[in-house]
Amino acid sequence: MVTEVAPAPAPPPVARAGGRHLLHLILRDRIGAIGVVIVIVMTLAAVFAPLLAPYDPTAMSGHRLAPPSGTFPLGADEAGRDLLSRTLYGARTSLTVSLIVVSFAGVIGVVLGLLAGYYRGLLDGVISPMMDVLFSFPTLLLALAVVAARGPGTENLILALVIVFIPNFARVVRGTALSVSKEPYVESARAVGLSNTRIIFKYVLPNSVAPIAVQFTTTLAYAILIEASLGYLGLGVQPPEPSWGSMLSSGKAFMELSLWPSLVPGMCIMITVLGFNLLGDTLRDALDPRLRGRR
């Protein structure tokens, strides 16, 4: 008599929101709507910088530290370069670098988190202490150490920030993987012969999508801030390529003569980081049914 093995029971449905429904939940929250507007405006400014910028961002003129006017809508910096053009191209630099950094850090961190959380044992014993070591260093200090060791430049800046942000994703995904791998439906899936790879992609990874999305958004905000900080210290994107951090640094020496070279990039950094943080907080509430409706 052959005994039939019952198929693995279906797991509880993962809390998912369709694209339109998720957007509705975010826009229904006024704070979330503000974050969406800020992110969209800054993204469009970065994408269409060559079309929106009235001048070449590196072109110098004799209008040093000129105040806002019809010729220079946001004024000019210490070299007579148009601040509006440099701010638009600075947005492109900051957002591009941050997006590349968070994408690479996210992929590596998710893979490490899945391996550590699902397989546990030796893999977790190796990966988790490595992440703890990286977490033990202040973020900016660790980024400074990597850039200082390899030298300033865009490539080294990206490498430094990727190393800094990998543990953020690894820890979040590891926690979800540990929890999901102990669920009865995962045990049943193992019993009926599903491979570990299939279990990870069918059960574990889908349950990690929501925390990954939130972590991606909030890490983008932090990456913009750290990129600007390293640029301010002269260790980020190198002149003459515009970046908000380097603009802020070069303008500080002329604050007694004109506030605009420092005020404009400083406000852009603040508003952009605020927008991504607001979007991240609202996204977290929208993806977690337990937090909906608290605001």
One Martini backbone bead per residue (centre of mass of N, CA, C, O) as a GRO file, in nm:
protein
  295
    1MET     BB    1   0.093   0.039   0.025
    2VAL     BB    2   0.054   0.369  -0.077
    3THR     BB    3   0.159   0.671   0.057
    4GLU     BB    4   0.041   0.980   0.048
    5VAL     BB    5   0.167   1.296   0.013
    6ALA     BB    6   0.095   1.582   0.136
    7PRO     BB    7   0.068   1.884   0.064
    8ALA     BB    8   0.159   2.181   0.127
    9PRO     BB    9   0.049   2.421   0.295
   10ALA     BB   10  -0.075   2.715   0.270
   11PRO     BB   11   0.017   3.013   0.325
   12PRO     BB   12  -0.022   3.292   0.449
   13PRO     BB   13  -0.098   3.581   0.337
   14VAL     BB   14   0.066   3.833   0.216
   15ALA     BB   15   0.093   4.161   0.282
   16ARG     BB   16  -0.052   4.329   0.008
   17ALA     BB   17  -0.018   4.604  -0.222
   18GLY     BB   18  -0.116   4.752  -0.469
   19GLY     BB   19  -0.016   5.010  -0.644
   20ARG     BB   20  -0.275   5.183  -0.619
   21HIS     BB   21  -0.337   5.125  -0.320
   22LEU     BB   22  -0.071   5.227  -0.207
   23LEU     BB   23  -0.093   5.515  -0.318
   24HIS     BB   24  -0.354   5.580  -0.166
   25LEU     BB   25  -0.241   5.543   0.122
   26ILE     BB   26  -0.024   5.764   0.097
   27LEU     BB   27  -0.206   6.010  -0.005
   28ARG     BB   28  -0.402   6.010   0.243
   29ASP     BB   29  -0.150   6.107   0.369
   30ARG     BB   30  -0.021   6.411   0.408
   31ILE     BB   31   0.272   6.339   0.467
   32GLY     BB   32   0.306   6.144   0.230
   33ALA     BB   33   0.237   6.348   0.006
   34ILE     BB   34   0.475   6.532   0.058
   35GLY     BB   35   0.694   6.321   0.003
   36VAL     BB   36   0.614   6.259  -0.289
   37VAL     BB   37   0.648   6.542  -0.404
   38ILE     BB   38   0.945   6.579  -0.336
   39VAL     BB   39   1.054   6.331  -0.487
   40ILE     BB   40   0.946   6.404  -0.767
   41VAL     BB   41   1.077   6.681  -0.800
   42MET     BB   42   1.375   6.589  -0.759
   43THR     BB   43   1.376   6.377  -0.984
   44LEU     BB   44   1.302   6.564  -1.220
   45ALA     BB   45   1.539   6.757  -1.181
   46ALA     BB   46   1.757   6.540  -1.236
   47VAL     BB   47   1.665   6.433  -1.515
   48PHE     BB   48   1.611   6.751  -1.639
   49ALA     BB   49   1.868   6.931  -1.606
   50PRO     BB   50   1.956   6.997  -1.908
   51LEU     BB   51   1.674   7.153  -1.959
   52LEU     BB   52   1.658   7.351  -1.695
   53ALA     BB   53   1.928   7.463  -1.729
   54PRO     BB   54   2.052   7.781  -1.825
   55TYR     BB   55   2.345   7.667  -1.765
   56ASP     BB   56   2.655   7.590  -1.726
   57PRO     BB   57   2.775   7.467  -1.423
   58THR     BB   58   3.097   7.548  -1.506
   59ALA     BB   59   3.043   7.837  -1.586
   60MET     BB   60   3.208   8.135  -1.581
   61SER     BB   61   3.196   8.468  -1.432
   62GLY     BB   62   3.176   8.815  -1.323
   63HIS     BB   63   2.927   8.728  -1.112
   64ARG     BB   64   3.013   8.742  -0.813
   65LEU     BB   65   2.784   8.683  -0.578
   66ALA     BB   66   2.516   8.708  -0.702
   67PRO     BB   67   2.209   8.784  -0.677
   68PRO     BB   68   1.903   8.740  -0.731
   69SER     BB   69   1.779   8.724  -1.074
   70GLY     BB   70   1.711   8.716  -1.403
   71THR     BB   71   1.988   8.584  -1.468
   72PHE     BB   72   2.001   8.470  -1.154
   73PRO     BB   73   1.762   8.314  -0.975
   74LEU     BB   74   1.987   8.210  -0.728
   75GLY     BB   75   2.243   8.310  -0.823
   76ALA     BB   76   2.596   8.325  -0.746
   77ASP     BB   77   2.903   8.228  -0.703
   78GLU     BB   78   3.245   8.277  -0.651
   79ALA     BB   79   3.270   8.211  -0.988
   80GLY     BB   80   2.989   8.286  -1.141
   81ARG     BB   81   2.798   8.051  -1.102
   82ASP     BB   82   2.505   7.904  -1.149
   83LEU     BB   83   2.299   7.786  -0.899
   84LEU     BB   84   2.071   7.644  -1.045
   85SER     BB   85   2.241   7.459  -1.223
   86ARG     BB   86   2.405   7.329  -0.989
   87THR     BB   87   2.161   7.218  -0.835
   88LEU     BB   88   2.050   7.029  -1.053
   89TYR     BB   89   2.315   6.865  -1.088
   90GLY     BB   90   2.337   6.791  -0.788
   91ALA     BB   91   2.085   6.614  -0.784
   92ARG     BB   92   2.190   6.409  -0.984
   93THR     BB   93   2.433   6.319  -0.822
   94SER     BB   94   2.301   6.237  -0.551
   95LEU     BB   95   2.082   6.037  -0.664
   96THR     BB   96   2.264   5.850  -0.825
   97VAL     BB   97   2.456   5.759  -0.604
   98SER     BB   98   2.238   5.662  -0.402
   99LEU     BB   99   2.101   5.451  -0.587
  100ILE     BB  100   2.346   5.274  -0.635
  101VAL     BB  101   2.414   5.213  -0.344
  102VAL     BB  102   2.138   5.090  -0.250
  103SER     BB  103   2.121   4.867  -0.459
  104PHE     BB  104   2.379   4.712  -0.386
  105ALA     BB  105   2.330   4.688  -0.081
  106GLY     BB  106   2.058   4.542  -0.106
  107VAL     BB  107   2.143   4.285  -0.253
  108ILE     BB  108   2.364   4.193  -0.059
  109GLY     BB  109   2.199   4.209   0.207
  110VAL     BB  110   1.973   4.011   0.129
  111VAL     BB  111   2.147   3.764   0.081
  112LEU     BB  112   2.278   3.754   0.362
  113GLY     BB  113   2.012   3.746   0.525
  114LEU     BB  114   1.902   3.481   0.406
  115LEU     BB  115   2.136   3.297   0.480
  116ALA     BB  116   2.139   3.351   0.789
  117GLY     BB  117   1.824   3.304   0.854
  118TYR     BB  118   1.777   3.019   0.718
  119TYR     BB  119   2.045   2.842   0.782
  120ARG     BB  120   2.228   2.927   0.984
  121GLY     BB  121   2.472   2.849   1.175
  122LEU     BB  122   2.758   2.904   1.015
  123LEU     BB  123   2.659   3.141   0.844
  124ASP     BB  124   2.556   3.310   1.083
  125GLY     BB  125   2.836   3.301   1.238
  126VAL     BB  126   2.970   3.484   1.011
  127ILE     BB  127   2.777   3.718   0.921
  128SER     BB  128   2.679   3.859   1.183
  129PRO     BB  129   2.956   3.956   1.297
  130MET     BB  130   3.021   4.133   1.051
  131MET     BB  131   2.778   4.323   1.087
  132ASP     BB  132   2.850   4.411   1.378
  133VAL     BB  133   3.115   4.547   1.310
  134LEU     BB  134   2.995   4.761   1.119
  135PHE     BB  135   2.790   4.872   1.335
  136SER     BB  136   3.015   4.978   1.545
  137PHE     BB  137   3.041   5.197   1.340
  138PRO     BB  138   3.014   5.491   1.243
  139THR     BB  139   2.905   5.574   0.944
  140LEU     BB  140   3.090   5.817   0.872
  141LEU     BB  141   3.356   5.692   0.973
  142LEU     BB  142   3.361   5.449   0.779
  143ALA     BB  143   3.351   5.611   0.518
  144LEU     BB  144   3.607   5.774   0.573
  145ALA     BB  145   3.803   5.533   0.587
  146VAL     BB  146   3.763   5.427   0.298
  147VAL     BB  147   3.824   5.690   0.142
  148ALA     BB  148   4.104   5.743   0.270
  149ALA     BB  149   4.231   5.472   0.165
  150ARG     BB  150   4.145   5.527  -0.161
  151GLY     BB  151   4.029   5.798  -0.210
  152PRO     BB  152   3.895   6.026  -0.387
  153GLY     BB  153   3.575   5.973  -0.542
  154THR     BB  154   3.312   5.820  -0.683
  155GLU     BB  155   3.387   5.518  -0.660
  156ASN     BB  156   3.478   5.527  -0.359
  157LEU     BB  157   3.215   5.635  -0.251
  158ILE     BB  158   3.037   5.399  -0.332
  159LEU     BB  159   3.193   5.178  -0.185
  160ALA     BB  160   3.165   5.293   0.101
  161LEU     BB  161   2.847   5.300   0.110
  162VAL     BB  162   2.796   5.005   0.061
  163ILE     BB  163   2.937   4.899   0.313
  164VAL     BB  164   2.764   5.062   0.518
  165PHE     BB  165   2.458   4.948   0.411
  166ILE     BB  166   2.444   4.637   0.424
  167PRO     BB  167   2.352   4.581   0.727
  168ASN     BB  168   2.067   4.699   0.711
  169PHE     BB  169   1.952   4.470   0.526
  170ALA     BB  170   2.053   4.212   0.667
  171ARG     BB  171   1.901   4.246   0.938
  172VAL     BB  172   1.611   4.262   0.834
  173VAL     BB  173   1.610   3.988   0.672
  174ARG     BB  174   1.699   3.798   0.894
  175GLY     BB  175   1.455   3.832   1.079
  176THR     BB  176   1.245   3.729   0.874
  177ALA     BB  177   1.377   3.453   0.813
  178LEU     BB  178   1.367   3.338   1.097
  179SER     BB  179   1.059   3.348   1.126
  180VAL     BB  180   0.961   3.196   0.865
  181SER     BB  181   1.136   2.924   0.894
  182LYS     BB  182   0.934   2.838   1.154
  183GLU     BB  183   0.699   2.783   1.002
  184PRO     BB  184   0.477   2.533   0.924
  185TYR     BB  185   0.479   2.568   0.606
  186VAL     BB  186   0.787   2.529   0.583
  187GLU     BB  187   0.807   2.250   0.711
  188SER     BB  188   0.618   2.117   0.502
  189ALA     BB  189   0.789   2.182   0.253
  190ARG     BB  190   1.028   2.010   0.342
  191ALA     BB  191   0.872   1.735   0.371
  192VAL     BB  192   0.791   1.735   0.046
  193GLY     BB  193   1.081   1.844  -0.102
  194LEU     BB  194   1.156   2.126  -0.104
  195SER     BB  195   1.371   2.343  -0.182
  196ASN     BB  196   1.545   2.598  -0.050
  197THR     BB  197   1.522   2.792  -0.287
  198ARG     BB  198   1.212   2.775  -0.320
  199ILE     BB  199   1.140   2.866  -0.034
  200ILE     BB  200   1.271   3.141  -0.043
  201PHE     BB  201   1.110   3.249  -0.305
  202LYS     BB  202   0.812   3.169  -0.196
  203TYR     BB  203   0.828   3.265   0.129
  204VAL     BB  204   1.057   3.454   0.238
  205LEU     BB  205   1.090   3.694   0.039
  206PRO     BB  206   0.791   3.801   0.031
  207ASN     BB  207   0.805   3.876   0.349
  208SER     BB  208   1.047   4.103   0.280
  209VAL     BB  209   0.943   4.338   0.102
  210ALA     BB  210   0.844   4.555   0.297
  211PRO     BB  211   1.110   4.608   0.463
  212ILE     BB  212   1.280   4.669   0.212
  213ALA     BB  213   1.127   4.917   0.108
  214VAL     BB  214   1.169   5.089   0.359
  215GLN     BB  215   1.479   5.069   0.372
  216PHE     BB  216   1.533   5.195   0.097
  217THR     BB  217   1.414   5.477   0.152
  218THR     BB  218   1.573   5.555   0.414
  219THR     BB  219   1.859   5.504   0.293
  220LEU     BB  220   1.851   5.721   0.080
  221ALA     BB  221   1.851   5.957   0.275
  222TYR     BB  222   2.122   5.882   0.413
  223ALA     BB  223   2.298   5.881   0.155
  224ILE     BB  224   2.265   6.180   0.088
  225LEU     BB  225   2.390   6.284   0.354
  226ILE     BB  226   2.668   6.141   0.332
  227GLU     BB  227   2.749   6.249   0.056
  228ALA     BB  228   2.745   6.546   0.147
  229SER     BB  229   2.953   6.519   0.373
  230LEU     BB  230   3.191   6.424   0.194
  231GLY     BB  231   3.179   6.668   0.006
  232TYR     BB  232   3.238   6.879   0.227
  233LEU     BB  233   3.530   6.729   0.286
  234GLY     BB  234   3.645   6.638  -0.015
  235LEU     BB  235   3.555   6.300  -0.060
  236GLY     BB  236   3.388   6.314  -0.309
  237VAL     BB  237   3.285   6.470  -0.547
  238GLN     BB  238   3.470   6.629  -0.789
  239PRO     BB  239   3.583   6.890  -0.915
  240PRO     BB  240   3.348   7.053  -1.117
  241GLU     BB  241   3.142   6.872  -1.015
  242PRO     BB  242   2.838   6.896  -0.892
  243SER     BB  243   2.762   6.924  -0.535
  244TRP     BB  244   2.609   6.988  -0.249
  245GLY     BB  245   2.850   6.957  -0.055
  246SER     BB  246   3.062   7.131  -0.214
  247MET     BB  247   2.889   7.387  -0.224
  248LEU     BB  248   2.872   7.428   0.082
  249SER     BB  249   3.177   7.447   0.130
  250SER     BB  250   3.249   7.688  -0.068
  251GLY     BB  251   3.028   7.894   0.063
  252LYS     BB  252   3.126   7.940   0.365
  253ALA     BB  253   3.355   8.166   0.302
  254PHE     BB  254   3.095   8.375   0.190
  255MET     BB  255   2.866   8.448   0.404
  256GLU     BB  256   2.920   8.759   0.450
  257LEU     BB  257   2.845   8.824   0.139
  258SER     BB  258   2.678   8.537   0.085
  259LEU     BB  259   2.420   8.294   0.135
  260TRP     BB  260   2.341   8.134  -0.129
  261PRO     BB  261   2.573   7.914  -0.172
  262SER     BB  262   2.466   7.767   0.101
  263LEU     BB  263   2.152   7.772   0.114
  264VAL     BB  264   2.065   7.610  -0.134
  265PRO     BB  265   2.200   7.327  -0.080
  266GLY     BB  266   2.097   7.298   0.212
  267MET     BB  267   1.792   7.292   0.142
  268CYS     BB  268   1.803   7.050  -0.049
  269ILE     BB  269   1.897   6.844   0.152
  270MET     BB  270   1.670   6.874   0.359
  271ILE     BB  271   1.423   6.822   0.173
  272THR     BB  272   1.504   6.546   0.058
  273VAL     BB  273   1.535   6.391   0.323
  274LEU     BB  274   1.251   6.448   0.421
  275GLY     BB  275   1.095   6.314   0.190
  276PHE     BB  276   1.207   6.021   0.230
  277ASN     BB  277   1.120   5.992   0.526
  278LEU     BB  278   0.818   6.033   0.487
  279LEU     BB  279   0.782   5.802   0.285
  280GLY     BB  280   0.889   5.575   0.468
  281ASP     BB  281   0.684   5.602   0.699
  282THR     BB  282   0.428   5.564   0.522
  283LEU     BB  283   0.507   5.292   0.397
  284ARG     BB  284   0.512   5.136   0.658
  285ASP     BB  285   0.210   5.184   0.731
  286ALA     BB  286   0.089   5.065   0.461
  287LEU     BB  287   0.234   4.767   0.493
  288ASP     BB  288   0.112   4.782   0.793
  289PRO     BB  289  -0.192   4.707   0.929
  290ARG     BB  290  -0.130   4.791   1.236
  291LEU     BB  291  -0.062   5.115   1.143
  292ARG     BB  292  -0.322   5.191   1.037
  293GLY     BB  293  -0.480   5.493   1.135
  294ARG     BB  294  -0.293   5.654   1.354
  295ARG     BB  295  -0.296   5.953   1.210
   0.00000   0.00000   0.00000
